[in-house]
Amino acid sequence: MTSNPARGSAAVVVVGDDTIVGNALALLLRSAEYDVVFLTEPFWEMPGSLDGTQLLVLAPPLSAHKRRAILVFMERELAKRSVPVLELVSG
């Protein structure tokens, strides 16, 4: 499920390019009763899109361009709020 940022904040945000992987991770986390949203759009261009986020999950596969943009955003914005980031990789 691709989220609508206007929907509100989520405790866990899953970001990725592959909707199957992202939705599977979101469903697994929801089954453990986490408030989860899956984003495919560039959230770093939407002010306040991660307000209330307690964990950011980078799901594989993630394009190099999107990964770089997320890392720059994290350095600038997330570090101020101490939001942990979990990057999952495939290998």
C-alpha positions as CSV (number, residue, x, y, z in Angstrom):
1,M,0.0,0.0,0.0
2,T,1.5,3.2,-1.0
3,S,0.7,5.8,1.5
4,N,-0.8,9.2,1.3
5,P,1.3,11.6,3.3
6,A,-1.8,13.5,4.3
7,R,-3.0,10.3,6.0
8,G,-0.9,11.0,9.0
9,S,2.3,9.9,10.6
10,A,3.4,6.3,11.2
11,A,5.7,4.9,13.8
12,V,7.6,2.8,11.1
13,V,8.1,4.0,7.6
14,V,9.3,1.5,5.0
15,V,10.9,3.0,1.8
16,G,11.7,1.1,-1.3
17,D,11.4,0.7,-5.1
18,D,9.9,-2.8,-5.1
19,T,6.2,-2.7,-4.1
20,I,6.1,-6.4,-3.4
21,V,9.0,-6.3,-0.9
22,G,7.8,-3.1,0.7
23,N,4.2,-4.3,1.1
24,A,5.4,-7.6,2.5
25,L,7.6,-5.9,5.1
26,A,4.7,-3.6,6.0
27,L,2.3,-6.5,6.3
28,L,4.7,-8.4,8.5
29,L,5.2,-5.4,10.8
30,R,1.5,-4.7,10.9
31,S,0.9,-8.3,12.0
32,A,3.0,-7.5,15.0
33,E,0.8,-4.4,15.6
34,Y,3.2,-1.7,14.4
35,D,1.8,1.4,12.8
36,V,3.5,1.1,9.3
37,V,3.4,3.0,6.1
38,F,5.2,2.1,2.8
39,L,6.5,4.9,0.7
40,T,7.7,4.7,-2.9
41,E,7.5,8.4,-3.6
42,P,10.3,10.8,-2.7
43,F,9.3,11.6,0.9
44,W,12.4,13.8,1.2
45,E,10.8,16.3,-1.0
46,M,7.7,16.5,1.2
47,P,8.1,18.7,4.3
48,G,7.0,16.9,7.5
49,S,6.5,13.6,5.7
50,L,8.3,11.7,8.5
51,D,6.9,13.6,11.5
52,G,6.2,11.1,14.2
53,T,8.4,8.4,12.6
54,Q,10.3,6.3,15.1
55,L,12.0,3.9,12.7
56,L,12.9,4.3,9.0
57,V,13.4,1.0,7.1
58,L,15.1,1.0,3.7
59,A,13.9,-2.0,1.8
60,P,15.8,-3.7,-1.0
61,P,16.3,-3.2,-3.8
62,L,16.8,0.6,-3.5
63,S,18.1,2.6,-6.4
64,A,21.5,4.3,-5.9
65,H,19.9,7.7,-6.7
66,K,17.1,7.2,-4.1
67,R,19.6,5.8,-1.5
68,R,21.9,8.9,-1.9
69,A,18.9,11.3,-1.6
70,I,17.7,9.5,1.5
71,L,21.2,9.6,3.1
72,V,21.5,13.3,2.4
73,F,18.0,13.9,3.9
74,M,18.9,11.7,7.0
75,E,22.0,13.7,7.6
76,R,20.1,17.0,7.4
77,E,16.8,16.1,9.0
78,L,16.6,12.8,10.8
79,A,19.8,13.2,12.9
80,K,18.1,16.2,14.6
81,R,15.4,13.8,15.8
82,S,17.4,10.7,16.4
83,V,15.4,8.5,14.1
84,P,17.1,5.1,13.7
85,V,17.5,3.8,10.2
86,L,17.5,0.1,9.3
87,E,18.8,-0.7,5.8
88,L,17.9,-4.2,4.5
89,V,20.1,-5.4,1.6
90,S,19.7,-8.4,-0.7
91,G,22.7,-10.3,-1.7
